[in-house]
């Protein structure tokens, strides 16, 4: 059994070194020495995650709850903790310094020189917190956090508190953990990557690599009721360039809706959002239609949900998201915001993974098992290399109120979580950016009690950090300002005067006039005239656009396809 102190020491080492090669070695050595149960946990912990992405569980610990637990453990005021967070800019450092004050008063009463709590017990406490619900759940969460803080050293408390908000801040992403697993158990990195694509669970991949090696990793497969990441598309410069790159393409409408992944397990239907959140209960009419339409006993499908207005055209995206978020009065919402489902891919059927089949073969299998109904259809697809035909399909999609077209390589395999040239999208305007909100600023005058602007960041996936690209305050009306302020108040990490720092939990869709080179922001780029379009509640922070995407758009912006 491994003490949590050893995990904390690994994190401390990683924080002090800049290189990914040395970081990989440190993680690899640690993974190799811990036992099986700990290995599964640490594969997630080291990325700042308590549970695998496919799990419905999440810690659900807001800053105020965490501040309360720290304050009670240390015997100080909550305001004192908040002030420390404000001054230090890090909840982990604030937890450490708060608990050090307690140790100066009575070290032996509350703390041990050596950690008396194991990695497994830390995970167990977080599991208890995640499953606490109903009356008294907040108190139960605080008690569990107090137990953790009372049984670790102040230095270990840094990582307990950061895990609580799932922001470990040591710069370890999926790629580093993948490489560390491969190194620790002497298996090929590509096999680890493939296993992760199929399971969406680095803990499972690590255990399989240790116990069964390359053969076991090769045998990993998609599982029903365990969502996988969705295959992604990138923007094409033009129809002509896409045809030049691919040749004949499979042309489909790019629907103005929200992506869903459907798992049918005999009579049980589960719907997952793009963020892999279970949204089944919010979309009961789709569950009913799927039971009527889908013939296979077990199947995993990819599709797009569209909210349809009275004019037969898509309703605004924010209206659609109201359906995904709804927990009450769902019958009324069905009438206000009716939905249609367009299915366009299949990844699994009756125990068999299909992702290694070409798109044309997957499409044939999909067509056999789907019966078109009102409100549920197999998306129309045309395979052609004629740019004139593609242009006409594109114009028909726009006329119907949709975003444009998808141009897919007919031979493409389904690659979960990957964005590449096998799936391309054509839209009439420059691509918008989905950016993580990492900070904000209080407004002035009549908006002094509202957060009036928001700091935006793209992802640096190599270093698992956020790079600033600008601020946005335009496009947000008074009602939205109030709603956003309520949401972001729960995510404040630090507050210095008017400036706020947030937990990176929420993604904004941002329009802009152009991307410019800039030394004012850490990304090296800035958005000119950014405008808020809406909250992408269907996307997690990990789904936000990357610095590579920003750079691509900067290069391409002079040649973006505009019909």
Secondary structure, DSSP 4 states (H G I P E B T S, - for coil): --BHHHHHHHHHHHHT---HHHHHHHHHHHHHHS-HHHHHHHHHHTTT-SS-TT-S------HHHHHHHHHHHHTS-HHHHHHHHHHHS-HHHHHHHHHHHHHHHHHHHH--SS---BHHHHHHHHHHHHH--STTHHHHHHHHHHHHHHTS-HHHHHHHHHHHTT---S---HHHHHHHHHHHTT--HHHHHHHHHHHS-HHHHHHHHHHHHHHHHHH----TTS--PPPEEEE-S-HHHHHHHHSSEEEEEE-SSEEEEEEEETTEEEEEETT--B-GGG-HHHHHHHHHHB--SEEEEEEEEEEB-TTSSBPPHHHHHHHHH--S-HHHHHHHS-EEEEEEEEEEETTEE-TTS-HHHHHHHHHHHB--BTTEEEPP-EEE--HHHHHHHHHHHHHTT--EEEEEETT----TT-EEEEEEEEESSPPPEEEEEEEEEE--GGGTTSEEEEEEEEEETTTTEEEEEEEE-TT--HHHHHHHHHHHHTTEEEEETTEEEE-S--EEEEE-SEEEE-SSSTTSEEEET-EEEEE-TTS-GGGSPBHHHHHHHHHHTTS----
